[in-house]
């Protein structure tokens, strides 16, 4: 439930307004000298500060309690904890009986018999993506792949040079917007992914849909390929390395990486908590009533989501990459035994 992966495995814990959040990462290559500057750089990309992002700014100081000795990974699980220090829990006290539209408040209340921590979204908060960024940043340092992301649409805007002006208008209306982030991974070898049920694209979708606010994932051309003929959609091979002229399949064929760039587009929904007055059913008063959410929220959470999605994708690739290396080793061992 709270873990992902097999050979590179993460276990996530904590809630938005409790003392700390954190992650246990198992399967990191022994002897790896983690570049914590790169980890902190990735965390800074997630941190608020730009127009349209939340005023809640956490320092995200990392507390590492295991898995490192003499500056190198030992092969045991690495535990990274992050303190929650900038919290205002009173901002949520009026929402105990007022499920916010678009949030997990109602389903969490029902599923956990009202024992859940509702403050700041609790377990369902985007705050829980900070440890995912940490794990993904370490995963990238294990892989010789090139990762990148870019915001290609925010609300109805596709000209990314006008983001600040656009989001100020949205904020003035008390509204929020979503958007689309494109992820790209280059230098990925052929053969990563394990059909039938550990396919690369299937695991990518599973992981990305685990990120709060994700409502759509496309691999390659995705839904835009609906109006293409087979001859148009098919990626024609250009040489013996598997390089294709087009990349409509987004670097994945039959659930296995084909050597071309992995391309993934992700839709992040508009932030559910908005400053505009809303109406919803009040569970205590048993009637629909107007209310304001309050608190500190992003106008466009998608503006900070790119690095989260990129690093979540790195976690998937690290796990399946180790799978592929294991199978290669077993194959060599089997062939060697046959010779004897």
Order of alpha helices (4+ residues) and beta strands (2+ residues): beta-beta-beta-alpha-beta-beta-beta-beta-alpha-alpha-beta-alpha-beta-alpha-beta-alpha-beta-beta-beta-beta-beta-alpha
